[in-house]
Structures are given as C-alpha cells and as structure tokens.
Amino acid sequence: MRLISLSNNLGFDRIIVIPAKHFGRAVDRNKARRRAKEIFRCYDRRISSANPIEDEGRDYVLVLYPGKVSGFSLLESGFLSLLDRNHRK
C-alpha cells in the first residue's frame, strides 16, 4: 500500500483508491476498493481532526498492490499506519 496526499481548497477530504496493475479479477479489485473507502468513511473524523487547517481539505490517493492486502483488518491497520506516518511529515 502507498498513500499520497495533496491539499485542496474544498474544505473536506476526498479519497481515490487505485488497485495496481495486475491486482487480480475485477471482483477482487472492487472488493478492495469498497473496503478502503469504508475505512476512510469510518475514520473521516480522525483524519479531519489531524488536519491543522480547518478550511483546507486533503485529497488522498491510496494505491493497493496485489498480494499485500488480504483481510479487512490488515487493510485497516495498514491504512491507519500510513495516515499516521503521513500526518507526521
């Protein structure tokens, strides 16, 4: 997994989930994408509170690699660790 974030001037956060090339079948790609978006939706308040500037939102790009993400809990823990590492920069 890789997380890239950029600032936007919209006042809210957005996410795009991109499974890397050769991720697997369309069913697997869509399942991983749905899971990542659900995690983002559940932790949206945590992400917003970590952002020091209230008027500024963030755009997040989450790149998923094949074989690296199997279960919901692994995806969740990996995503949260990437968010924490990203906000420390």
C-alpha positions as CSV (number, residue, x, y, z in Angstrom):
1,M,0.0,0.0,0.0
2,R,1.1,3.5,-0.7
3,L,-0.7,6.7,0.4
4,I,-0.2,10.1,-1.3
5,S,-1.9,13.2,0.0
6,L,-2.3,16.6,-1.6
7,S,-4.0,19.7,-0.2
8,N,-7.2,21.0,-1.8
9,N,-9.2,24.2,-1.1
10,L,-12.6,22.4,-0.8
11,G,-12.8,22.2,3.0
12,F,-13.3,18.5,3.0
13,D,-11.3,15.3,2.4
14,R,-11.6,13.0,-0.6
15,I,-10.1,9.7,-1.4
16,I,-9.4,7.7,-4.5
17,V,-8.4,4.0,-4.3
18,I,-6.3,2.6,-7.2
19,P,-5.5,-1.1,-7.3
20,A,-2.2,-1.5,-9.0
21,K,-1.8,-3.2,-12.4
22,H,-2.4,-7.0,-12.3
23,F,-4.2,-6.8,-8.9
24,G,-6.5,-9.7,-9.9
25,R,-10.0,-10.1,-11.1
26,A,-12.5,-7.3,-11.2
27,V,-14.3,-8.7,-8.2
28,D,-11.1,-8.6,-6.1
29,R,-10.3,-5.0,-7.2
30,N,-13.8,-3.8,-6.4
31,K,-13.8,-5.5,-3.1
32,A,-10.5,-4.0,-2.0
33,R,-11.7,-0.6,-3.3
34,R,-15.0,-0.8,-1.3
35,R,-13.2,-1.9,1.9
36,A,-10.7,1.0,1.6
37,K,-13.5,3.5,1.1
38,E,-15.4,2.2,4.1
39,I,-12.3,2.5,6.3
40,F,-11.9,6.1,5.1
41,R,-15.5,6.8,5.8
42,C,-15.3,5.4,9.3
43,Y,-12.1,7.3,10.2
44,D,-13.0,10.5,8.4
45,R,-13.4,12.4,11.7
46,R,-9.9,11.2,12.8
47,I,-8.4,12.4,9.5
48,S,-10.2,15.8,9.7
49,S,-9.0,16.4,13.3
50,A,-5.4,15.6,12.4
51,N,-5.6,18.4,9.8
52,P,-4.5,21.6,11.5
53,I,-6.0,24.0,8.9
54,E,-9.8,23.7,9.0
55,D,-10.5,25.4,5.7
56,E,-8.2,23.2,3.8
57,G,-9.1,19.7,2.8
58,R,-6.9,16.9,1.6
59,D,-7.0,14.6,-1.4
60,Y,-5.7,11.1,-0.6
61,V,-4.6,8.6,-3.2
62,L,-4.3,5.0,-1.9
63,V,-2.5,2.6,-4.2
64,L,-3.1,-1.1,-3.4
65,Y,-0.7,-3.7,-4.6
66,P,-1.6,-7.4,-5.3
67,G,-0.9,-9.9,-2.5
68,K,-0.2,-7.2,0.1
69,V,-3.8,-6.8,1.3
70,S,-5.9,-9.8,2.2
71,G,-8.3,-9.0,5.0
72,F,-10.3,-6.0,6.2
73,S,-8.3,-5.8,9.5
74,L,-5.0,-5.8,7.6
75,L,-6.1,-3.2,5.2
76,E,-7.4,-1.1,8.1
77,S,-4.3,-1.3,10.2
78,G,-2.1,-0.6,7.2
79,F,-4.2,2.4,6.1
80,L,-4.2,3.9,9.6
81,S,-0.4,3.5,9.9
82,L,0.0,5.2,6.6
83,L,-2.2,8.1,7.7
84,D,-0.3,8.5,11.0
85,R,3.0,8.5,9.1
86,N,1.6,10.9,6.5
87,H,0.4,13.4,9.2
88,R,3.8,13.4,11.0
89,K,5.5,14.8,7.9
